[in-house]
Amino acid sequence: MKSAVSRAVVAVSVVAALGASAACSGDGGGDDGGRRSTPSGGAAARLEKAALTSGDVKGFEVEKPRSSGGARGAEGSEAGGEPPAGTPTPAECAPLAAPAVKAPVKARVSRTLTATSAKDVTTTEVGLSGSTEADAKRAMAELRAAAKSKRCGSFHIGARRYLGVEHLPAPDEGDEAVSYKIAHRTGDYVARRSVTVVRSGSTFAVFDASNLYDPEGVQSDREAEKDGLGGAGTPTADEAPKVSPRIVDAQLAKLAR
């Protein structure tokens, strides 16, 4: 029987995707046609000050990403790392999977939150990203369209297939918000994500909750339970990751200060 997946970190932040849309839409520097803009240095300091720290959200530990490549999870997956190279098919679905981008946004910070309870194997990556307001609005429109598009229910980037995309009710926060779920295979597991993106002016707050689902392990657990041996505790189908409202509320409140 496979052992339980513990603290599996497989979130792939959509901050990069939003940054890609913003960077491609404008040059990211200075005022342009009435766009609201913030100097990069000031924006970085503001976002760093607004980022969550230990003690901000009860029941969660807060850490900075361990490396620029992302925290390593089960089966060699990465949290915050770049998705595989390749052309998204259909192209309109690209914002959902955060395709690798070279052009930076004005500023970006991120934190990784894990629950202190051993029963909760969901990891939430929270990213704050600054752009111009015009580009931020455009990026949100593209993300919302992709999340609602029937063509994006499943799509490919290179050899990776994303599936199970579903538009979800978004919280009534900020100027606008988009929520959706998405998944992809990683080895024997399924990396499952629930994503909420909130725009406040020219700033994005991205909440990306994830865990690993082990289909074979779940089946083994069920067979063991029938035999009276007890299961290994692998996340089951009804334990899909969810973005905690407490995390959203804490981050947006701190961002508004």
N, C-alpha and C positions, 0 to 999 in steps of 0.2 A: 504494500500500500504506500502511496506517496505521502510524504510528510506535508503538513499544512503550510501554506504560504504565509509567512509572517513579515509584516512591515514591507510588503512588496511595493517598490517605488517605480511606477511606470507612467507618471504624468508627462505629457508632452505639451508644454505651454503654448497657447495661441497668441502670446504676446508677440512672437516673431512674425506671425502671419499678419497681425494687425499693423505691425511696424512696416512690413513689406508693402502693404496697400498704401500706407501713409507716405512712405519714402518714394514710391513710384508715382504718387500723385503730385508731389511738390519737392522743392529742393531742401526743405526743412530748416532754412536759415532766414532770420529776419521777417519783417512783415511783408506780405505779398497779397496785394489786392484786398486788403482789409482783414486778412486772416489774423486771429489772435495768436501771438507767439510769445514764448518764454525763452530767454537765453539758456543754452545747454547747461552751463555751470549752475545757474540758479535752479533750473528744473531738477537737476540731479540731486542737489542738496535738499530740495523740498520733498522729493519722492523718498529719499533715504530717511528723512525725518518722519515721514508718514508711514513708513513700512512697519509691519507688525513686529513686536518683540515679545520675549517670554513674559508671561503674565497678562498679556493683553486679551487673550481668549482662554477662559477657564476650561480645563480639560484637554488642552492642546499644548504640545511643545513646539517651539518656533526655532527654526535654524536657517542660516544663510545657506545657499547652495554650496555643496562641498567643493565643486570645481566648475569651471566654465563649461565643461563637457556634460555636466549633469551628474546626479547621484546614480550609482549603478544599482539596478534592481535584479530580480530573479530573471533567469534565462538571458542575462546580458542586456536587458533593456535599459534605457536611460530616461531619467527624469529631467526635463528641460533641455535635452539634447536635440539635435537636428533630426527630423524624419529622413527617410531615404531619399537619395537624389533621383530625379526623374521628372517627367512631365505629368502634371495632374490630368487625369481623364475622368470626367469632363473638367475643363480648366476652371469653370466657375466654382468648383468645390474646394479649390486650394485653401481658402481661409480657414476651413474647418480643421485642417491637419497641420497647420503651421509649417509651410514649406521653408526650407533653408533660405535665408536672405543674407546678403552682404551689406546692404545699405542700412545703417543704424537709424533708430529714431532719435529724438532729441535726448531722451534719458530713459533708463529702465532699471528697476530694481526688482528683486524677487525674494520670496521667503518660502520655506517648505514647512508645513504643519502636519504633525502626526498626533493622533489621539493618545492620551496617556493610558487609556484602557486597552488591555491586550486583546479584547474581543473585537476592537475596531481596527481593521487592517487597511482602511482607506487613508491615502496620503493626499493632501491638498496643497497644490502649489499656487501661491498668490503672487501675481505680478502686477506692478504699477508701471505704466508706460506713458510717456509724454510725447505729444505730437503737436500739430496745429489743429485748431478746431475744425476747419474746413476738411482737412484730411481725415480727422477722427470721425466726422460724420459720414464721410464717404466709405471708410473702412467698415463702420458699423452697418451701413446699408448693404455692403457686399457680403458681410458675414450673415446678416439676417436672411438675405436672399438665398444664400447657400444652404442655411439650416432648414429653410422651408421648401427648397426645391426637391421635387420627386426624383430628379436626375441625380441628386447627391445622396440618395438612400444608401448606396454603396458606390465606391469609386476607387480608382487606383492612383498611386504615385509610385512609379517604378514597379518593383515586384510586390510592393505591399498593397494589400486590399483593405480598405476601410469599409466597415459595414455597420448596420444597425443605427444609422444616423436618424435621429428623431428630434424635431423641434419641441422644446419644452416651455411651459409657462415661465416667464421671466419675472423676477421680483420688481416691484414698483420702486426702483431706486435710481438715483442720479437723473440725468437728462433722458437716458434711454438705456435699455438692457436687452440682451439676447441670451437665451439658455438653450442648450441642446446636449444630446448624448451621442457618443461615438465609440467604436471599438475596432480592434484589429488583432490578428493572431500574432503571437510572439512565441515561437517554439511550440511547446505542448499547451501553452496557456492562451487565454484571451485577455488582452489588456483592455479594460473598460474605463471610460472616462465620462464624467458629467461636468459640463463647462458652463459657467455663467460669466458674461462680460458686461460690465457696467461702464458707461461713458458719463463723465462729469466734465463738461466743457471740453478741453483738449486732452484730458487725462483718461486713460483706460484703467480699470481695475479688473483683472482677469482671475477668476477662481476656477481652478482645474483640479477636480477630485478624481482619484483613480485607484483601482485595485486590480489584482490578477484573479481571473476565474480559471479554475483547473477542472475542465469537464471530466477527465478520467478520474481525478482525485475525488470529485464529488460522488461519482458513481461508486467508487470503492468505499467511500464513507457510508453511503446508503446500504451497501451490501453488508458492511461490518455492523451497522446498527441492527439490521435484520437478524444477524447472528448473535446479537447481544454483546458485541465487543466495543461498541461506541465508535464514533467517527473521529476523524483527525481534525475537524474544524475548518476545512477549506471553505472559502466563501461560496455560498450556493446562489442559484439564479435569482433569488429574491433579496440578495444582499448586494445589489449593484451600488456603486459609489454614489453618494449624494453630497452636494455642496452644503455645508452646515450654515444655516441662517446666522448663527452666532459669529462665524468667521466673517461673513459678508457685512453684518452690522458693525462689527468692531473695526474692520478695515475702512469702511466708508466714513464712519464717525471720525476716525483718526485723520483721514484724508481731508475732511472738511474743516479741520481746525486751522 
